[in-house]
């Protein structure tokens, strides 16, 4: 799993009112080695080299004191940003956090702003990813540090473009560029903490139907940048007086009006929800023995839980207590033994499937047929008459969770990695399968966070989406809520109903407009019966694909290049003007 975060009261001090960029105070520099205190002084009189260290320490201490307030505000803003995500869901804080980072980096040098971005990001990711503490707080810290480096680069870039006109626009593009890079690098990326995932139930959400998660992130970042611009105008007014005050306030009012317009723009976006067909489904959450790394318990326990819940469903159907479903869905890892290697597991699945009398999508870890020593994380369509048939293997295994990069070297240093005894092999096709009367698209666990995997599944013909997941390791940590929020965004983005089916929770039914219609509690056995709308139409986001994301990211990078060129030209022109004077 690759690694990952992001103030206002003291932010006004970042730039003088009215300045596009206020120069930072020059840092003290120690004399170079061999440099004399006065011209012509003999070499013997130069300061001894050992003084360099104390002087460097003094400079660092002065820098730390000078940046302490800004760093503290940045860290608090990062924590506030984390609270905009589930399980807290205070989405307006995402806008405030973006505004805070824009103000804190405005008018700073790239190096200073990079530190501010890092100070913002580290506590953000630490709070957001705290669910990894079940693996170890070293995992939380390491992943947070790695992800924070991306936001440090973002901070430096925000400082550069703050010198340009329309800087809130360029800053919003840079947020998209940062997320694009972080979603893909390193080792396939780690998309947790995207602005869009904090806004799966906000006025911004419908924009996903036009441009996917990147457009939602862009709109949130633009709103935050415009709010920051309005704050800078207010600071100018506070420091000025005279008859021109009314005219000076207009840019701030315009920025606020535009921010409100962007915020409300989502309400004008039609989210397609009309069903072309329907299918009755039953989601089986069999539960596990306990939460944490050792959730499996004894062999066959999880499989027995799901088989018994399905057998009870069959009895309820026979007694007329619930309608008979067209298909049943089990979660990821619902069979804790490979049914093709262990006859008792195969027979237990057969018993449950034949009892309910409809196809069941079973989650299981099975030996890879062509790569010895590897395993597949699969969803398998199990028919009551013909047995196991079509299957989907997870395309994006999680680094360090489902496979170990550089295993021979790292497992000697980090002995905990030895618990991942065999590497998962990535699948090579989408999860679109015919399950009974419905053509559904299977997405397994963390794959719901990756734009391309879900989009390819819909474009391959999925009429609804299934997210098979096993969050038992992270139960009651907030991680299941964060993953469910991603399902909500995907529903709107693709105009598809999404069902999330988990071993221990949260299992849920999400309508194409992103509303959660039914959900289970964590660590309970539950069976959810629902009628799922099936759709064939595609959204604008499906048709344009990743083009808006790449376009916005390129605009952000070009704005940085423009800021560098303009800054270089200004530095070149200033000595010439002084010479002419």
C-alpha positions as CSV (number, residue, x, y, z in Angstrom):
1,X,0.0,0.0,0.0
2,X,1.7,3.2,-1.0
3,X,1.9,6.1,1.3
4,X,0.1,10.6,2.6
5,X,-1.8,16.0,4.2
6,X,-2.8,19.9,4.4
7,X,-5.0,28.2,8.2
8,X,-6.1,31.4,8.3
9,X,-5.8,33.7,11.3
10,X,-2.0,34.0,11.0
11,X,-2.1,33.4,7.3
12,X,-2.6,37.1,6.5
13,X,1.0,37.6,7.6
14,X,2.1,35.5,4.7
15,X,1.9,38.5,2.4
16,X,1.6,42.3,2.8
17,X,-1.8,43.6,1.9
18,X,-1.9,44.3,-1.8
19,X,1.3,42.5,-2.6
20,X,1.2,39.6,-5.0
21,X,4.3,38.4,-3.3
22,X,6.0,39.8,-0.2
23,X,9.7,39.0,0.0
24,X,10.8,36.8,2.8
25,X,13.4,38.2,5.2
26,X,16.9,37.3,4.0
27,X,18.5,34.5,5.8
28,X,21.9,35.0,7.5
29,X,24.7,33.2,5.8
30,X,28.0,32.2,7.4
31,X,31.2,33.4,5.7
32,X,32.6,30.8,3.2
33,X,35.7,28.9,4.2
34,X,38.7,31.0,3.7
35,X,36.8,34.3,3.5
36,X,38.4,37.1,5.5
37,X,36.6,39.5,7.9
38,X,38.1,42.5,6.0
39,X,39.6,42.9,2.6
40,X,43.3,42.2,2.5
41,X,43.4,40.5,5.9
42,X,45.9,37.6,6.1
43,X,44.6,34.1,5.9
44,X,45.7,33.4,9.5
45,X,43.0,35.8,10.7
46,X,40.1,33.8,9.2
47,X,37.5,32.4,11.6
48,X,38.2,28.8,12.6
49,X,36.1,26.2,10.8
50,X,34.5,24.8,14.0
51,X,32.5,28.0,14.3
52,X,30.5,27.1,11.2
53,X,28.4,24.6,13.1
54,X,27.3,26.9,15.9
55,X,26.4,29.5,13.4
56,X,24.4,27.0,11.4
57,X,22.6,26.0,14.5
58,X,21.8,29.6,15.3
59,X,20.4,30.1,11.8
60,X,18.2,27.0,12.2
61,X,17.0,28.1,15.6
62,X,16.1,31.5,14.3
63,X,14.3,29.9,11.3
64,X,12.4,27.5,13.6
65,X,11.3,30.5,15.8
66,X,10.3,32.5,12.8
67,X,8.2,29.7,11.2
68,X,6.8,28.2,14.5
69,X,3.4,30.0,14.3
70,X,2.9,29.3,10.6
71,X,3.9,25.7,11.1
72,X,1.5,25.3,14.0
73,X,-1.4,26.8,12.0
74,X,-0.6,24.6,9.1
75,X,-0.7,21.5,11.3
76,X,-4.0,22.5,12.8
77,X,-5.4,23.1,9.3
78,X,-4.2,19.6,8.4
79,X,-6.1,18.1,11.3
80,X,-9.2,20.1,10.3
81,X,-8.9,18.7,6.8
82,X,-8.9,15.2,8.2
83,X,-12.1,15.9,10.0
84,X,-13.8,16.6,6.7
85,X,-13.5,12.9,5.8
86,X,-15.5,10.0,7.2
87,X,-16.2,9.0,9.9
88,X,-16.5,12.7,10.9
89,X,-17.9,14.0,7.6
90,X,-17.6,17.7,8.2
91,X,-17.1,18.4,4.4
92,X,-17.0,22.3,4.7
93,X,-13.6,21.9,6.5
94,X,-12.1,20.6,3.2
95,X,-12.8,24.1,1.6
96,X,-11.5,25.9,4.7
97,X,-8.3,23.7,4.7
98,X,-7.6,24.5,1.0
99,X,-8.1,28.2,1.7
100,X,-5.7,28.0,4.7
101,X,-3.0,26.3,2.8
102,X,-3.3,28.9,0.0
103,X,-2.9,31.7,2.5
104,X,0.0,30.1,4.3
105,X,2.0,29.6,1.1
106,X,1.1,32.8,-0.6
107,X,4.1,35.1,-1.1
108,X,6.6,32.6,0.4
109,X,9.7,31.1,-1.2
110,X,9.3,27.6,-2.7
111,X,11.4,26.1,0.1
112,X,9.4,27.8,2.9
113,X,6.1,26.8,1.2
114,X,7.2,23.2,0.8
115,X,7.8,23.0,4.5
116,X,4.4,24.5,5.2
117,X,2.8,22.0,2.9
118,X,4.6,19.2,4.7
119,X,3.5,20.5,8.1
120,X,-0.1,20.6,6.8
121,X,0.0,17.2,5.3
122,X,1.7,15.1,7.9
123,X,-1.0,15.5,10.6
124,X,-3.7,15.3,8.0
125,X,-2.6,11.9,6.8
126,X,-1.7,10.6,10.3
127,X,-5.3,11.3,11.4
128,X,-6.9,10.1,8.2
129,X,-4.9,6.9,8.1
130,X,-4.9,6.1,11.7
131,X,-6.9,2.9,11.0
132,X,-3.5,1.4,10.0
133,X,-2.6,1.3,13.7
134,X,-3.8,-2.3,13.7
135,X,-0.8,-3.0,11.6
136,X,1.4,-0.7,13.7
137,X,1.9,3.0,14.2
138,X,5.1,2.7,12.3
139,X,3.0,1.9,9.2
140,X,0.8,4.9,9.9
141,X,3.8,7.2,10.2
142,X,5.7,5.8,7.2
143,X,2.7,6.0,4.9
144,X,1.9,9.5,6.2
145,X,5.4,10.7,5.6
146,X,5.5,9.4,2.1
147,X,2.2,10.9,1.1
148,X,3.1,14.2,2.8
149,X,6.0,14.6,0.4
150,X,3.5,15.1,-2.5
151,X,1.7,17.9,-0.6
152,X,5.1,19.5,0.2
153,X,5.7,19.8,-3.6
154,X,2.1,21.2,-3.9
155,X,3.0,23.8,-1.3
156,X,6.0,25.0,-3.2
157,X,4.0,25.1,-6.4
158,X,1.2,27.1,-4.7
159,X,3.8,29.7,-3.6
160,X,5.0,30.0,-7.2
161,X,1.6,30.6,-8.8
162,X,0.5,33.0,-6.0
163,X,2.6,35.6,-7.9
164,X,0.3,35.3,-10.9
165,X,-3.1,36.9,-11.6
166,X,-6.0,34.5,-11.1
167,X,-3.9,32.4,-8.7
168,X,-6.9,30.6,-7.2
169,X,-7.5,29.0,-10.6
170,X,-3.9,27.8,-11.0
171,X,-3.9,26.5,-7.4
172,X,-7.0,24.4,-8.0
173,X,-5.3,22.9,-11.1
174,X,-2.3,22.1,-9.0
175,X,-4.4,20.2,-6.4
176,X,-5.6,18.0,-9.3
177,X,-2.0,17.5,-10.4
178,X,-0.9,16.5,-6.9
179,X,-3.8,14.0,-6.7
180,X,-3.0,12.6,-10.1
181,X,0.6,11.9,-9.1
182,X,-0.3,10.5,-5.7
183,X,-3.0,8.2,-7.2
184,X,-0.4,6.5,-9.4
185,X,3.0,6.7,-7.6
186,X,4.8,4.8,-6.2
187,X,3.8,1.2,-6.7
188,X,0.5,2.0,-8.3
189,X,-0.3,4.9,-5.9
190,X,-2.6,5.4,-2.9
191,X,-5.6,7.6,-3.6
192,X,-6.8,8.0,0.0
193,X,-7.3,11.6,1.1
194,X,-8.5,13.1,-2.2
195,X,-10.6,16.2,-1.9
196,X,-13.4,14.4,-3.8
197,X,-13.6,11.6,-1.2
198,X,-14.4,14.2,1.5
199,X,-17.3,15.5,-0.6
200,X,-19.4,12.5,-1.4
201,X,-22.5,14.0,0.2
202,X,-22.0,17.7,-0.5
203,X,-23.2,20.2,-3.1
204,X,-20.0,19.4,-5.1
205,X,-20.9,15.7,-5.5
206,X,-23.0,15.8,-8.7
207,X,-20.1,17.3,-10.6
208,X,-18.7,13.7,-10.5
209,X,-21.2,12.8,-13.3
210,X,-19.4,15.4,-15.5
211,X,-15.8,14.9,-14.8
212,X,-15.4,12.2,-12.2
213,X,-13.5,12.6,-8.9
214,X,-10.9,15.0,-10.4
215,X,-13.6,17.6,-11.3
216,X,-15.0,17.4,-7.8
217,X,-11.5,17.9,-6.3
218,X,-11.0,20.9,-8.7
219,X,-14.2,22.5,-7.7
220,X,-13.5,22.2,-4.0
221,X,-9.9,23.5,-4.5
222,X,-11.2,26.4,-6.6
223,X,-13.8,27.4,-4.0
224,X,-11.1,27.3,-1.3
225,X,-8.8,29.4,-3.4
226,X,-11.5,32.0,-4.0
227,X,-12.2,32.1,-0.3
228,X,-8.5,32.7,0.3
229,X,-8.5,35.5,-2.3
230,X,-11.4,37.2,-0.5
231,X,-9.4,37.0,2.8
232,X,-6.5,38.8,1.2
233,X,-8.7,41.6,-0.1
234,X,-10.2,41.9,3.4
235,X,-6.7,42.3,4.8
236,X,-5.9,45.0,2.3
237,X,-8.9,46.9,3.3
238,X,-8.0,46.7,7.0
239,X,-4.6,48.2,6.3
240,X,-5.9,51.0,4.0
241,X,-8.2,54.0,4.3
242,X,-9.5,56.6,2.0
243,X,-12.2,57.2,-0.6
244,X,-11.1,54.1,-2.7
245,X,-12.1,51.6,-0.1
246,X,-15.4,50.8,-1.8
247,X,-13.7,50.1,-5.1
248,X,-11.1,48.0,-3.4
249,X,-13.7,45.7,-1.8
250,X,-15.2,44.7,-5.2
251,X,-12.6,42.0,-6.1
252,X,-13.3,40.3,-2.7
253,X,-17.0,40.4,-3.2
254,X,-16.6,39.0,-6.8
255,X,-14.4,36.2,-5.4
256,X,-17.0,35.3,-2.8
257,X,-19.8,35.4,-5.4
258,X,-17.8,33.1,-7.7
259,X,-17.0,30.7,-4.8
260,X,-20.7,30.4,-4.0
261,X,-21.5,29.8,-7.7
262,X,-18.9,27.0,-7.9
263,X,-20.3,25.5,-4.7
264,X,-23.9,25.5,-6.0
265,X,-23.0,24.5,-9.6
266,X,-23.5,20.8,-8.8
267,X,-27.2,21.4,-8.3
268,X,-27.5,22.2,-12.0
269,X,-25.9,18.9,-13.0
270,X,-28.5,16.1,-13.8
271,X,-27.5,12.8,-12.2
272,X,-29.0,9.9,-14.3
273,X,-30.9,7.5,-12.1
274,X,-33.7,6.1,-14.3
275,X,-33.5,2.3,-14.4
276,X,-33.7,0.3,-17.6
277,X,-34.3,-2.9,-15.6
278,X,-34.2,-4.3,-12.1
279,X,-32.8,-7.3,-10.2
280,X,-33.5,-8.6,-6.7
281,X,-30.3,-9.2,-4.8
282,X,-29.4,-10.5,-1.3
283,X,-26.1,-9.3,0.3
284,X,-24.7,-11.8,2.9
285,X,-22.5,-10.4,5.7
286,X,-21.5,-13.5,7.6
287,X,-19.3,-11.8,10.2
288,X,-15.9,-12.9,11.6
289,X,-14.6,-14.1,14.9
290,X,-13.0,-10.7,15.9
291,X,-11.5,-7.6,14.5
292,X,-7.8,-7.1,13.8
293,X,-5.0,-8.8,12.0
294,X,-6.1,-12.3,13.2
295,X,-9.8,-12.0,12.2
296,X,-9.8,-15.3,10.4
297,X,-10.1,-17.5,13.5
298,X,-10.1,-21.3,12.9
299,X,-10.2,-22.6,9.3
300,X,-13.7,-22.8,7.8
301,X,-15.1,-20.4,10.4
302,X,-15.8,-17.5,8.0
303,X,-17.0,-19.8,5.2
304,X,-19.4,-21.5,7.7
305,X,-20.7,-18.1,8.8
306,X,-21.6,-17.1,5.2
307,X,-22.9,-20.5,4.3
308,X,-25.1,-20.6,7.4
309,X,-26.5,-17.1,6.7
310,X,-27.3,-18.2,3.2
311,X,-29.0,-21.4,4.4
312,X,-31.1,-19.2,6.8
313,X,-32.0,-17.0,3.8
314,X,-33.1,-20.1,1.9
315,X,-35.3,-21.1,4.9
316,X,-36.8,-17.6,5.1
317,X,-37.5,-17.6,1.4
318,X,-39.2,-21.0,1.6
319,X,-41.3,-19.8,4.6
320,X,-42.3,-16.6,2.6
321,X,-40.7,-14.2,5.1
322,X,-38.5,-12.6,2.4
323,X,-38.8,-12.6,-1.4
324,X,-36.6,-14.9,-3.4
325,X,-33.6,-13.1,-4.8
326,X,-32.3,-13.4,-8.4
327,X,-28.8,-13.7,-7.1
328,X,-26.8,-13.6,-3.8
329,X,-23.5,-11.8,-3.2
330,X,-20.9,-12.9,-0.7
331,X,-17.9,-10.6,0.3
332,X,-14.2,-10.8,-0.4
333,X,-12.6,-13.7,1.4
334,X,-16.0,-15.2,2.3
335,X,-14.3,-18.6,1.7
336,X,-11.2,-18.6,3.9
337,X,-10.0,-21.8,2.2
338,X,-9.4,-22.4,-1.5
339,X,-12.4,-24.4,-2.5
340,X,-10.5,-26.0,-5.4
341,X,-7.8,-27.3,-3.0
342,X,-10.0,-28.2,0.0
343,X,-13.0,-30.5,-0.8
344,X,-14.8,-29.5,2.5
345,X,-14.8,-25.9,1.4
346,X,-16.1,-26.8,-2.0
347,X,-18.9,-28.9,-0.6
348,X,-19.9,-26.3,1.9
349,X,-20.3,-23.6,-0.8
350,X,-22.2,-26.1,-3.0
351,X,-24.6,-26.9,-0.1
352,X,-25.4,-23.2,0.4
353,X,-25.8,-22.3,-3.3
354,X,-28.1,-25.3,-4.0
355,X,-30.2,-24.5,-1.0
356,X,-30.9,-20.9,-2.0
357,X,-31.3,-22.0,-5.7
358,X,-29.8,-18.9,-7.4
359,X,-26.2,-17.9,-8.5
360,X,-23.9,-16.7,-5.7
361,X,-20.9,-14.5,-6.2
362,X,-18.3,-16.0,-3.8
363,X,-15.1,-14.3,-2.7
364,X,-12.1,-16.6,-2.3
365,X,-8.3,-16.8,-2.4
366,X,-7.3,-19.5,-4.9
367,X,-4.0,-20.7,-6.2
368,X,-3.0,-19.0,-9.4
369,X,-3.4,-21.5,-12.3
370,X,-0.3,-20.4,-14.2
371,X,2.1,-18.9,-11.7
372,X,3.4,-21.2,-9.1
373,X,3.6,-19.8,-5.6
374,X,1.1,-16.9,-6.3
375,X,-2.6,-16.6,-5.4
376,X,-5.6,-14.9,-6.9
377,X,-8.1,-12.8,-4.9
378,X,-11.2,-13.8,-6.8
379,X,-14.9,-13.3,-7.1
380,X,-16.4,-16.5,-8.5
381,X,-19.9,-17.0,-9.9
382,X,-21.2,-20.2,-8.4
383,X,-24.3,-21.6,-10.1
384,X,-26.6,-24.0,-8.3
385,X,-26.7,-26.4,-11.3
386,X,-23.3,-26.0,-13.0
387,X,-21.1,-25.0,-10.1
388,X,-18.2,-22.5,-10.3
389,X,-18.0,-20.6,-13.6
390,X,-16.9,-17.1,-14.5
391,X,-14.5,-15.3,-12.2
392,X,-12.7,-12.0,-11.7
393,X,-9.2,-11.6,-10.1
394,X,-8.3,-8.4,-8.3
395,X,-6.3,-6.2,-10.7
396,X,-4.6,-4.0,-8.1
397,X,-3.2,-6.0,-5.2
398,X,-2.2,-3.8,-2.2
399,X,1.6,-3.4,-1.7
400,X,2.8,-4.7,1.6
401,X,-0.7,-6.1,2.3
402,X,-1.3,-8.5,-0.5
403,X,2.2,-8.6,-2.0
404,X,5.7,-7.5,-0.8
405,X,7.8,-5.5,-3.2
406,X,11.5,-6.3,-2.9
407,X,10.5,-9.2,-0.7
408,X,14.0,-10.8,-0.3
409,X,15.5,-7.5,1.1
410,X,12.6,-5.9,3.0
411,X,11.3,-9.0,4.8
412,X,14.7,-9.4,6.5
413,X,14.5,-5.9,7.9
414,X,10.7,-5.7,8.5
415,X,10.0,-9.2,9.9
416,X,6.2,-8.4,10.0
417,X,6.2,-8.7,6.2
418,X,6.8,-12.4,6.6
419,X,3.1,-12.7,7.5
420,X,2.3,-12.1,3.8
421,X,3.5,-15.6,3.0
422,X,2.5,-15.5,-0.7
423,X,2.1,-12.7,-3.2
424,X,-1.2,-12.0,-4.9
425,X,-1.1,-12.0,-8.7
426,X,-2.8,-9.1,-10.5
427,X,-5.8,-9.9,-12.7
428,X,-5.7,-9.0,-16.4
429,X,-9.4,-8.1,-17.2
430,X,-12.3,-6.2,-15.8
431,X,-14.8,-7.8,-13.4
432,X,-17.9,-7.7,-15.7
433,X,-19.7,-11.0,-15.3
434,X,-23.2,-12.4,-16.0
435,X,-24.6,-13.3,-12.6
436,X,-28.1,-14.8,-13.1
437,X,-30.2,-12.3,-15.0
438,X,-27.8,-9.3,-14.4
439,X,-24.6,-8.2,-16.0
440,X,-22.7,-6.8,-13.0
441,X,-19.2,-5.3,-12.6
442,X,-17.1,-6.7,-9.7
443,X,-14.6,-4.4,-8.0
444,X,-12.7,-5.8,-5.0
445,X,-12.0,-3.8,-1.9
446,X,-9.5,-0.9,-2.3
447,X,-10.0,-1.0,-6.1
448,X,-13.0,1.3,-5.6
449,X,-10.5,4.1,-4.9
450,X,-8.9,3.9,-8.4
451,X,-10.7,5.9,-11.1
452,X,-9.5,3.8,-14.0
453,X,-10.5,0.4,-12.7
454,X,-14.1,1.4,-11.9
455,X,-14.4,3.4,-15.2
456,X,-13.2,0.5,-17.3
457,X,-15.6,-1.9,-15.6
458,X,-18.6,0.4,-16.4
459,X,-17.4,0.9,-20.0
460,X,-17.1,-2.9,-20.4
461,X,-20.9,-3.2,-19.8
462,X,-21.5,-3.4,-16.1
463,X,-25.2,-2.4,-15.4
464,X,-24.5,-2.1,-11.7
465,X,-21.4,-2.3,-9.5
466,X,-20.5,-4.8,-6.8
467,X,-17.7,-4.0,-4.3
468,X,-16.6,-7.1,-2.5
469,X,-14.6,-6.2,0.5
470,X,-13.1,-7.6,3.7
471,X,-12.6,-4.8,6.2
472,X,-12.4,-7.0,9.3
473,X,-8.8,-6.0,9.9
474,X,-9.9,-2.4,10.2
475,X,-13.2,-2.8,11.9
476,X,-14.4,0.1,14.0
477,X,-11.5,2.3,12.9
478,X,-13.3,4.6,10.4
479,X,-11.8,2.8,7.4
480,X,-15.1,1.1,6.4
481,X,-16.9,4.5,6.4
482,X,-14.1,6.0,4.2
483,X,-14.5,3.1,1.7
484,X,-18.3,3.4,1.7
485,X,-17.9,7.1,0.8
486,X,-15.9,6.1,-2.3
487,X,-18.8,3.8,-3.3
488,X,-21.1,6.8,-3.0
489,X,-19.0,8.9,-5.3
490,X,-18.6,6.1,-7.9
491,X,-22.4,5.7,-8.0
492,X,-22.8,9.4,-9.0
493,X,-19.8,9.4,-11.3
494,X,-21.1,6.4,-13.3
495,X,-24.8,6.6,-12.8
496,X,-24.8,3.1,-11.4
497,X,-26.2,1.5,-8.3
498,X,-23.4,0.2,-6.1
499,X,-23.6,-2.6,-3.5
500,X,-20.8,-3.0,-1.0
501,X,-20.6,-6.4,0.6
502,X,-18.3,-6.9,3.5
503,X,-17.4,-9.9,5.8
504,X,-17.9,-7.9,9.0
505,X,-19.4,-4.5,7.7
506,X,-20.2,-2.1,6.4
507,X,-22.4,-3.8,3.7
508,X,-24.6,-1.3,1.9
509,X,-26.9,-0.5,-1.0
510,X,-26.1,2.8,-2.7
511,X,-28.5,4.3,-5.3
512,X,-27.2,5.9,-8.5
513,X,-27.6,9.3,-7.0
514,X,-25.2,8.4,-4.2
515,X,-27.7,8.0,-1.4
516,X,-27.3,5.0,1.0
517,X,-30.6,3.1,1.0
518,X,-29.6,0.3,3.3
519,X,-26.6,-0.5,5.4
520,X,-25.5,-3.0,8.0
521,X,-23.8,-2.5,11.3
522,X,-20.3,-3.7,11.9
523,X,-19.5,-7.1,13.4
524,X,-23.0,-8.5,13.0
525,X,-24.4,-11.2,10.9
526,X,-26.8,-9.7,8.4
527,X,-28.6,-10.3,5.1
528,X,-29.7,-7.3,3.1
529,X,-32.4,-7.8,0.5
530,X,-32.8,-5.1,-2.1
531,X,-34.1,-4.4,-5.6
532,X,-31.2,-3.0,-7.6
533,X,-31.8,-0.7,-10.6
534,X,-29.8,-1.7,-13.7
535,X,-28.7,1.0,-16.2
536,X,-27.2,0.9,-19.7
537,X,-26.6,4.6,-20.3
538,X,-23.3,6.3,-19.5
539,X,-22.5,9.6,-17.9
540,X,-20.4,12.4,-19.4
541,X,-17.6,11.3,-17.0
542,X,-17.6,7.8,-18.5
543,X,-17.3,9.3,-22.0
544,X,-14.5,11.8,-21.3
545,X,-12.5,9.5,-19.1
546,X,-9.3,10.8,-17.6
547,X,-9.0,13.7,-20.1
548,X,-10.2,16.4,-17.7
549,X,-7.8,15.2,-15.0
550,X,-4.8,15.4,-17.3
551,X,-5.9,18.7,-18.8
552,X,-6.3,20.4,-15.4
553,X,-3.0,18.9,-14.2
554,X,-1.1,20.2,-17.3
555,X,-2.6,23.7,-16.8
556,X,-1.3,23.6,-13.2
557,X,2.2,22.6,-14.3
558,X,2.3,25.2,-17.1
559,X,1.2,27.9,-14.6
560,X,4.2,27.0,-12.5
561,X,6.5,27.3,-15.5
562,X,5.0,30.7,-16.3
563,X,5.6,31.9,-12.7
564,X,9.3,30.8,-12.9
565,X,9.8,32.5,-16.3
566,X,8.2,35.7,-15.1
567,X,10.2,35.7,-11.9
568,X,13.5,35.2,-13.8
569,X,12.6,38.0,-16.1
570,X,11.9,40.4,-13.2
571,X,15.2,39.5,-11.6
572,X,17.0,40.1,-14.9
573,X,15.3,43.5,-15.5
574,X,15.8,45.0,-12.1
575,X,19.7,45.4,-12.3
576,X,19.3,46.9,-15.8
577,X,16.8,49.5,-14.5
578,X,19.1,50.4,-11.6
579,X,22.0,50.8,-14.1
580,X,19.9,53.1,-16.3
581,X,19.1,55.3,-13.2
